[in-house]
Amino acid sequence: MKVLIVGGGIGGLTAALCCLHFGHEVTIFEQASALGDIGAGIQLPPNAMKVFKALGIDHIITEKAFEPEAIEARMGESGRPIFKIPLARDAVEMWGASYLHIHRADYISALKEVLENLAPEALQLGARVASFREVGAEVTLSLEDGREFRGDILIGADGIHSAIRENLFGADRPNFTGNVAWRAVLPVTHLKSDVPNPTACAWMGPGRHVVTYRLRGGQLVNFVGVVERDDWREESWTDKGDLQDLLRDFENWHPVITQLINSINPDDLFRWALFDRSPLPEWSRGHVTLLGDAAHPMLPFLAQGAAMAVEDSWVLAREISQQDRAVKESLEIYQNMRLSRTSKVQAASKGNMKTFHQRRRLGQILTYGPMWLAGKLVPSIVHRRMNWLYGFDVTVS
Ligand SMILES: Cc1cc2nc3c(=O)[nH]c(=O)nc-3n(C[C@H](O)[C@H](O)[C@H](O)COP(=O)(O)OP(=O)(O)OC[C@H]3O[C@@H](n4cnc5c(N)ncnc54)[C@H](O)[C@@H]3O)c2cc1C
């Protein structure tokens, strides 16, 4: 099968690797002239790592990643622990693969390196897709520079503002969540004391939260802060933010957080308005389908957006390999196999927004108290609550 993929993000690159694994021919069209260095980290959970294991490239990714000691939650102002799930060794034992943190640039470059070894001509950079049309059993894709390419299947892995999705199903109507996310990456050496633990740590507070974790052998700290405020509506990874504004958002927080914010280089601080979208009822039409954020954009409160794109990639490549069906049928089967899981993850991500941002004392006690108690009395409960997510193995389902 000749597969055309629009978008060279984590979704598009992984889809290309999965398609090659199942014996298809692929071309990826990425509008950027180089796969850029977005200064941000990403959590790479066991459910995604299982796909890389099945592709035989988990070691390449692990080499560039950082293995956190635990997932933990704390109160943002006092730093008081709420719960801690140990990860070193335990993640593999409990969920069948490691839980990692990785710089996005390292993640993308690992996938790109593998792809270039397997199919040196597959990635077309500076190739912005303008339109596509289906004629009979073929899809023809046109680039803005006028070139045309033909294939059997077209995959829209073109992200949250997907033009392929809009073409198939019309413009979406995202709802602003009233949350703005701040992000920055900085060297640990810029922090004098109060360095964040080598864990994935969620710091909870009224109407806001922070997530800290380490990257690149622990030498970099990734910071994401989310605040309920409605004075910023741009959904863009590259808009700069104002450091004083961020300091005000987390005034009187624990010294780990305030010192970290004070150490951010203002040129490396970005902000992004968070919009919510309901699950799409369908992702495929004819020989065209969607994957990753194009299919199921989700809020970042469960750190699973890219992981879902990785799971989609395996299922899609496997289903289009079934010889006894028409392409259209395989794409419908792919969509139906993925819809309930991705919708559940979308809903759980949204639910975490409420959990993380409890405003009232009573709400905090009723939400975090049982978590703290369960972590003390029966720590395995805290692990088990995540089995549906991290324990899932899309390569055997
Ligand atoms: C603050 C924040 C933190 C997050 N943390 C995590 C996390 O810890 N773990 C996790 O799993 N997920 C996380 N996510 C979500 C994750 O970043 C996304 O789900 C993931 O990057 C989506 O990948 P994608 O390949 O589907 O889309 P994208 O990464 O958006 O890639 C789409 C690509 O398509 C290209 N493109 C678009 N239009 C065209 C066109 N017309 N022609 C050619 N190319 C085109 C774009 O240039 C881009 O390269 C987070 C998100 C946010 C906002």
The ligand as a Tripos MOL2 file, in Angstrom:
@<TRIPOS>MOLECULE
LIG
   53    58     1     0     0
SMALL
NO_CHARGES

@<TRIPOS>ATOM
      1 C1          1.5760   22.0070   27.4430 C.3       1 LIG1
      2 C2          1.4760   20.6360   26.7850 C.ar      1 LIG1
      3 C3          2.1070   19.5470   27.3560 C.ar      1 LIG1
      4 C4          1.9830   18.2620   26.7590 C.ar      1 LIG1
      5 N1          2.6060   17.1950   27.3630 N.ar      1 LIG1
      6 C5          2.4480   15.9710   26.8400 C.ar      1 LIG1
      7 C6          3.0780   14.8380   27.4530 C.ar      1 LIG1
      8 O1          3.7810   14.9770   28.4590 O.2       1 LIG1
      9 N2          2.8900   13.5970   26.8900 N.ar      1 LIG1
     10 C7          2.1290   13.4250   25.7430 C.ar      1 LIG1
     11 O2          1.9910   12.2610   25.2740 O.2       1 LIG1
     12 N3          1.5280   14.4930   25.1390 N.ar      1 LIG1
     13 C8          1.6810   15.7480   25.6450 C.ar      1 LIG1
     14 N4          1.0980   16.8080   25.0350 N.ar      1 LIG1
     15 C9          0.3310   16.6020   23.8010 C.3       1 LIG1
     16 C10         1.2510   16.4020   22.6030 C.3       1 LIG1
     17 O3          2.1560   17.4740   22.4930 O.3       1 LIG1
     18 C11         0.4500   16.2940   21.3120 C.3       1 LIG1
     19 O4         -0.6500   15.4370   21.5170 O.3       1 LIG1
     20 C12         1.3120   15.7220   20.1930 C.3       1 LIG1
     21 O5          2.4560   16.5170   19.9720 O.3       1 LIG1
     22 C13         0.4860   15.6130   18.8980 C.3       1 LIG1
     23 O6          1.2970   15.1050   17.8770 O.3       1 LIG1
     24 P1          0.7850   15.1320   16.3770 P.3       1 LIG1
     25 O7          1.8770   14.5220   15.5700 O.co2     1 LIG1
     26 O8         -0.5800   14.5710   16.2890 O.co2     1 LIG1
     27 O9          0.6410   16.6960   16.0100 O.3       1 LIG1
     28 P2          1.7480   17.8250   15.9510 P.3       1 LIG1
     29 O10         2.8630   17.5780   16.8780 O.co2     1 LIG1
     30 O11         1.0240   19.1180   16.0700 O.co2     1 LIG1
     31 O12         2.3450   17.6820   14.4720 O.3       1 LIG1
     32 C14         1.6340   18.1200   13.3380 C.3       1 LIG1
     33 C15         2.6410   18.4280   12.2310 C.3       1 LIG1
     34 O13         1.9280   18.6860   11.0190 O.3       1 LIG1
     35 C16         2.5600   19.7510   10.3340 C.3       1 LIG1
     36 N5          1.5550   20.3490    9.4430 N.ar      1 LIG1
     37 C17         0.4010   20.9830    9.7870 C.ar      1 LIG1
     38 N6         -0.2650   21.3610    8.6850 N.ar      1 LIG1
     39 C18         0.4580   20.9340    7.6210 C.ar      1 LIG1
     40 C19         0.2830   21.0180    6.1860 C.ar      1 LIG1
     41 N7         -0.7960   21.6260    5.6320 N.pl3     1 LIG1
     42 N8          1.2270   20.4610    5.3720 N.ar      1 LIG1
     43 C20         2.3240   19.8520    5.9040 C.ar      1 LIG1
     44 N9          2.5480   19.7630    7.2530 N.ar      1 LIG1
     45 C21         1.6240   20.2820    8.0790 C.ar      1 LIG1
     46 C22         3.0100   20.6820   11.4630 C.3       1 LIG1
     47 O14         4.0620   21.5460   11.0300 O.3       1 LIG1
     48 C23         3.4890   19.6750   12.5150 C.3       1 LIG1
     49 O15         4.8490   19.3440   12.3690 O.3       1 LIG1
     50 C24         1.2180   18.0950   25.5870 C.ar      1 LIG1
     51 C25         0.6080   19.2070   25.0020 C.ar      1 LIG1
     52 C26         0.7230   20.4660   25.5920 C.ar      1 LIG1
     53 C27         0.0270   21.6430   24.9550 C.3       1 LIG1
@<TRIPOS>BOND
     1     1     2 1
     2     2     3 ar
     3     2    52 ar
     4     3     4 ar
     5     4     5 ar
     6     4    50 ar
     7     5     6 ar
     8     6     7 ar
     9     6    13 1
    10     7     8 2
    11     7     9 ar
    12     9    10 ar
    13    10    11 2
    14    10    12 ar
    15    12    13 ar
    16    13    14 ar
    17    14    15 1
    18    14    50 ar
    19    15    16 1
    20    16    17 1
    21    16    18 1
    22    18    19 1
    23    18    20 1
    24    20    21 1
    25    20    22 1
    26    22    23 1
    27    23    24 1
    28    24    25 2
    29    24    26 1
    30    24    27 1
    31    27    28 1
    32    28    29 2
    33    28    30 1
    34    28    31 1
    35    31    32 1
    36    32    33 1
    37    33    34 1
    38    33    48 1
    39    34    35 1
    40    35    36 1
    41    35    46 1
    42    36    37 ar
    43    36    45 ar
    44    37    38 ar
    45    38    39 ar
    46    39    40 ar
    47    39    45 ar
    48    40    41 1
    49    40    42 ar
    50    42    43 ar
    51    43    44 ar
    52    44    45 ar
    53    46    47 1
    54    46    48 1
    55    48    49 1
    56    50    51 ar
    57    51    52 ar
    58    52    53 1
@<TRIPOS>SUBSTRUCTURE
     1 LIG1         1 GROUP 0 **** ****
